[in-house]
Amino acid sequence: MTTRFLTFFVLLLSATVFGFTVQTNSPTKPFVVVLDAGHGGKDPGNRGNGFYEKDIVLDVTLQVGKLLEAHKDIKVVYTRKTDVFIDLYRRGPIANEVDADIFVSIHCDSHNSQASGIGTFVMGVDKSGKNLETAKKENEVIFLEDNYQEKYAGFNPNSPESFIGFTLMVEEYLDQSIMLAGLIQNNIVNNLKRKDRSVRSAPFWVLHSSYMPSVLVELGFLTNNEEGPYVNSKKGRNEMAKEIANGILSYKKQISLATEDARNPVITEQEVEKVIEKTEENIFKGVIFKVQLAASGKKIDTKPNNFKGLKEISRLKEDGLFKYYYGETSDYNKITLMKTFAQQKGYDSAYVVAFKDGKKVNLPEVLKSKAD
């Protein structure tokens, strides 16, 4: 195990609030966003239809940053602001060094067919193999770096075996990464009417080396004869930058509601409903999320006054116990906020559970297998 991995692993063991890991910020600390324009310099990225990925993603990244910098409580850090080559292994650590709240890497896709659509990725091992090719293309920039054998400790971007163990490095931030990716993905798909390739997991080195919620956005396929020109156009770049920025702002708002001091409730029932109204998109089709509040041998009426005023209470009998749940939704963003609200009401040990076809299923597996 390398020293860099040990350092990374220790950093993952940060404070856990409301059941998921968050950065413990002082009241004066801004919300730090690190934006990573993929490729650059001697690495042009993909050249679909004769376009330059490195130029497109730099333009979009700078536009996203400008939109975010208009908010005084947000600090934007760029891995590159010009056409320069940045080693892949340095990009994630830049976010670590500035104690970033999120890391967003922006790219364009390519294929030897007329594939099209917007896709957003979180770090993970893709068991199906569907997303491995995309990750391999982005990881192959490693070969352009000097002394890459030493920097990456024998890692081979073309070898699936090299990805074993990656999942251990991202468990702490997976739910928040999925939330961020979903907000960005839904904005682009719904507001710009782009083809939806969904939020997926794949083993990107640039995401594995950052210790905060991290996503990689593929703006579209430059190799597609219709999508490529759109992604390369001024209009396309402007529109996608706006939607990425709005997704980040939505994430910031939801996280700020969910991570304040639980001793002073920060989410009222009205605020929960207001946020829920804005996040009605079913992110995990076929899956129902609930917040488990308690388990008891006693059968209790599910009326609100028995559950500290919480509504939408359901009861199931399992293994001889009655289990009590709050909420019922396919939207993971929504259930996360509902969990926080329940904890503020006094259910400190409340946690999210997932059901499929009426049966309880493993939540981490659901989150990781969304793309399957």
N, C-alpha and C positions, 0 to 999 in steps of 0.2 A: 504494500500500500504506500503510495507516494506521500511526501510531506504535504503537497498541495491538496491531495484528497483529504488527509487528516485535518488540515486547517478548515477545509470546506465543511467537513462533517461536524466539527465542533461548532462552527457558526450556525449550522442548522438547529442546534439545540438551544434555540432562543425561547423567550417566554411565550406560552400558549395562553391565549385569551379567548373565552367563549368557545373553546373546542377547536380553534384553528390558530395557526401561528401568525403573529403580526409583529411589525416592528414597534418597539416601545419608544415612541417619540416624545420629546419634550413639547410643551405648548407652543414654543416658538419655532420649532423645526418645520420647515416647509415640506410639502409633499414632493418628494424628489422622483422625477421620471427620467430614466436613461433611455434615449432613443438611439438605436443602432441601425444605420444605413448599411445594408449588406454589401459585401465586395468592395471595390474601389482600387484605384491605382492600377497595378499590373494585373489585377484580377477583374475582368470586365463583367463577370457574372454570365448569364446566358445571353445569347445574341439572336434570339428568335426574331424573325422577320427583319433582321438587320439592326434591331434596336439594341441599346446598351442598358442592361439591367442596372449597372452601377450608377448611371446617371439618373435614371427614373427614380430609384429608391432614395437617392440622396435628395432630390427635389422634394419628394413626398415627405421625407423625414424632416427636412427643414421647415416645410409648411406646417406639419403637425406641431413642431416645437414652437413656432411663432404663435399659433393659436393657443397653446397651453401657457406660453409666457405672458399672455394678456391677463392671466389670473395671478394676482400678487402672492398668493399662498402656494404657488407651484414653482419649483425650480427644475429647469430642464438641463440635462447634461447629455452631450452628444459623444458617441464613440468616434465619429468623424464628421467634419463640416465641409470638407473639401474632397477632391478626388485623390485620396491617398490610400495606400494599402495598410490595413491594420491586421496584424496576426489574429487568427481566430481565437487563440487561447487567451488573448488580452482583452477581448471585448466584454465578456461577462465580469471579470474582475474589476473593470472600470466601474461597473455598477456597485460592486461590493465595497470598493474604496470610498465611494461617496455616500454609503449607507442609503442606497436608493430604496424607494418603496415599490417600484415596479421596473421591469426591464422589457422593452418592446423592440424586437428586431424586424426590419421590414425588407422584403424580398419580392421577386417576381418568379413565377414558375415557368416550366418548359416541358415539352413532351414531343415524342416523335409522331404523335397523332394530332388531331384537332381538339384535344381535350381543352376544357375551359372551366372557369369558375373561381370564386374566391375561397380560400382555405386558411384557417387559423390553427396553429399548432401549439400544444403544450409539450413539455418534455416527458418522454416515457418510452418504454420498449413496446413497439408495435408487434404484438404476437401474430397478427394476421399476415404481416408482411406487406400490406397494401401501401403503407406510407414509407416504407424503407427506402425506396428509390428516391423520393423527394429529399429525405434526410441525407442520403449518400451524395447527392448532387451538391447540396449546400456544404457538406463536410469536406468535400474533395479539395477545397481551397487550401487545406492543410498542406498539400503537396507543393504549393507555391512558396511555402515559408522556409526560411533557412533553418537548418538543423531540426527539421520537424520530428525526426526520430527521437531526439532527446526531449523536445518540448512536450510531446504527447505520449511519452513512455511506451512506445510500441503500438499505440492505437492505430488501427487501419480503418479508414473511412469506408472501405469496400467490404469489410468483413463483419457479418452479423454477430460473430462471437465477441467482437470488441465492445458490443453494446450491453453485454451481460453485466448486471450490477447497477446500471444507470438508475433504475427505479428507486433504489435505496436513497439516492441523492435528492429526490424531488418530492417525496411523500409529504413533507411538512407543508409545502406550498401548493400542492396539486389542486385543492378545491378553489383557492383564490385565483390560481392561474386559469382554471376553467371558467370562472366567473368573468374575469377580464377578457379572455378570448371570446366568450359567448357574446358579451356586450359589443365588442368590435365587430365580430362576424355578423351579428344580427343587424347592426346599423348599416353595414355595407350592402348586405343582401336585401334587406327590406326597403331601405331608402333609395338605393341606386338600382334596384331590380337586377342584381347580378346573380348568376347561377350559384347555388349554395353547395359547397363541398364540405360543409360542416366544420365543427371543432374536432380536431383529431390529435392523437399523440404520436410522436415519432422521436427517435434518438438524435436530436441536434446537439452537437458539441457546444454551440454558442449559448444554448439554454442551460446545459448541464452545469456550467461553471459559474452561475449566478445564484446567490442565496436569498432570493426574494421571488414573489410571483413574477413569472416570465412567460412571454408568448412570442411566437414568430408568425408574422402575417405574410402570406403569399398573395399579392395584389391581383394576380390573374396570370394567364398563360401568354407570354409574348409570342409563342409559336402559333397561337390561334389567329387565323386571318382576320377575324372580326374583333376579338378581345385584345389582341396585341396592340393595334392602332389606338384603341380606346385607352388602354393603360398608359401608352406613350404620349397621349395627347395632353394638352394643357388642361382641358376640361376634365378629363379623367383623373389626372393627378390632383387637381384642386378638390374634386368631389370626394375622392378616397381619403385625402388628408383630413378633410373636415369630419368625415365619419369616424376615422380612427381617433381623432382628438375628442370627439363627443363620447365615444366609447370609454376612453380613459377618464373623462370627467364624470361620467355616470358611475364608473367603478369607484372613483375617489369618494363620491357622495355616499355610496352604499357602504363602503368600508368605514368611513368616518362615523356613520350612524352605528355600525356594529362593533366598534372597538373602543368606545369611550369607557370611563370608569363605571362599572356595574352598580356601584353604591348610589349613583345618581342616574336614574333611568334616562336614557337618551332617545328612546324610541317609544312614542305613545302609540296607542292602538290606531289613532287616526293617521299617524305618520306611516305605520306599517301598511295600512290600506292604501295610502297614497303611493307609496313605493311599489306595492304589489300591482296596482293598476298600470304602472309603467313597465312592468316586467312580465306581461302575460304570455310572452312567447314560450311555447313548450320546448325546453332545451333538451330534455331526455324523453323522447317519445316511448310510450309503452312502460314507463317506470313511474311509480308514485312514491313521492317522498313524504315522510311524516316526522314529527318531532316526538320522540318518546319521553314522556314526563315521569312515569312511575310504573312500578309493578307491585301488585298486592294480591293477597289471597282473598281480599274482600271485594265484593262487587259493589261499585260505587256508581250512583247516578251521574251521568255525564253533563249535567247542567252546569253553567258557568260558576255559580256560587260555590260549587265543590272544588273548583280548580282556579281559585284566585282571580276569578273574573274572565278567564280565557274561554273563548268560544271555539267552535269547530273541534270539539273533543270527541274522540272515538274510542271504543273499547274492544279489545280482542282477548280471547282466552288462549293461552299458550303454555304448555308444560305445567298445567295445573295452576297457573297464575293469571290474573287479569292484568293486562297491560294497557296503559292509557296513553293516547297519542293526541297531539295538537296539530291541526292543519292537514291538508291533503293536496298535493300539487305535483306537477311534473317539472316545475321550474326550480332548479337547484338554488338560484339566486334568492328566490322568494322564501324557500324553506330555511335558508341560512339566516335571513332576517327574522323569521318567525322564531327560530331557535333562540336568537339573541333576546327577543322580546320575552319569551318564556323564562329565560334565565334571569332577566331583570325582575320578573314577577316573583322570583324566589326558587325556581326550579334549577338550581345551580348545576345539577348533573344531567340536565337535558341534553339529548344528542339526536342527530339525524339518522333515520333508518330508511331503507329503500324496499319497495315491494314490486314484484313483477308477477303478473297473472295471479294476484292475490296471495303470493307467498313471499316471505321475507328473503331478501338476497343480500349478498355482501356488498356494502356501500363502496369500499375502495375499488372493487372489481367493476362495479357499475360506472364509476367515474373514469376508470382507465379504459373501459371497453366501448366508450361512446361511438367510436369510429367503426366498430365492427359491424 
